[in-house]
Amino acid sequence: MQHIQQNKNIKPIIIIPSRLDSTRLPRKALEIIDGKPMIWHVWFNAVNTNTAPVLVATDSNEIKDIITENGGNAVITDKKHVSGSDRIYEALNIFDLKNKYNFVINLQGDMPFFPPSIITTLLSNLKSEDLITLVCPATEEEIEDSNVVKAVIAWDTEEKNYGKALYFSRSKVPYNSDEYWHHIGIYGWKRESLKNFVLSKPSQLEIIEKLEQLRALENNMEIKVVRVNENLIGVDTKDDLDRIRKIIKNSPKVN
């Protein structure tokens, strides 16, 4: 595998947080897409990247049963978790008592359609940063949409393919920019950095913007941002769900 060749010290695991009672679209993990629940699609696509073991972290026996009945790994976590990071960290410590895995990919449970290269991109670009994430160019519609998180980035001066995150917002930032960046909510965490993050308290900006990655920035963690061309769809609304259903229905099937 490419990432093993590039850095033999990286021992990754993909963890998918999935809670049942989502706020904007309740029970969305169980919404049927092309004959299967949404969480099944996320898990199945993650497994088929062939990059790392896959674990689903959930507060629901319904979700857990879907995964385990299909031969996957899932663990029940506390219903009270506020963030996905809290949930994946608890799941990691339940599943991996011997600390075998030192790099955790937080793959969102509401992102059922993504190219396998997304995971490879995370694994192959990590260096000294605490965590790594992805952005793509935002469309004009997304720039004005508060459901789309925008990233403010200090790009590498020579090659605008990666940089350091300075801020994230639901607002149109930075002001008066010629281009805006849509944050894709997939993260690659060093295990120790994830631990430090979870043990810290929610920060002021995190609470205001309702974006947990701001806690990392306020605690002086370095977030590397890598540019990709894929504009991935997370399912937050019924319209998102309808779009994903059309995409998956028309996509090639994997046997």
HELIX and SHEET records of a PDB file:
HELIX    1   1 GLN A    2  GLN A    6  1                                   5    
HELIX    2   2 LYS A   28  LEU A   30  5                                   3    
HELIX    3   3 MET A   38  VAL A   47  1                                  10    
HELIX    4   4 ASN A   61  THR A   68  1                                   8    
HELIX    5   5 GLY A   84  PHE A   95  1                                  12    
HELIX    6   6 SER A  117  ASN A  125  1                                   9    
HELIX    7   7 GLU A  140  ILE A  143  1                                   4    
HELIX    8   8 ARG A  191  LEU A  199  1                                   9    
HELIX    9   9 GLN A  204  GLU A  209  1                                   6    
HELIX   10  10 GLN A  213  GLU A  218  1                                   6    
HELIX   11  11 LYS A  238  ASN A  250  1                                  13    
SHEET    1   A 9 ASN A  73  ILE A  76  0                                        
SHEET    2   A 9 VAL A  54  THR A  58  1                                        
SHEET    3   A 9 PRO A  12  SER A  18  1                                        
SHEET    4   A 9 PHE A 103  ASN A 106  1                                        
SHEET    5   A 9 TRP A 181  LYS A 190 -1                                        
SHEET    6   A 9 LEU A 131  PRO A 137 -1                                        
SHEET    7   A 9 ILE A 223  ARG A 227  1                                        
SHEET    8   A 9 TYR A 162  SER A 169 -1                                        
SHEET    9   A 9 LYS A 150  TRP A 155 -1                                        
SHEET    1   B 2 ILE A  32  ILE A  33  0                                        
SHEET    2   B 2 LYS A  36  PRO A  37 -1                                        
END                                                                             
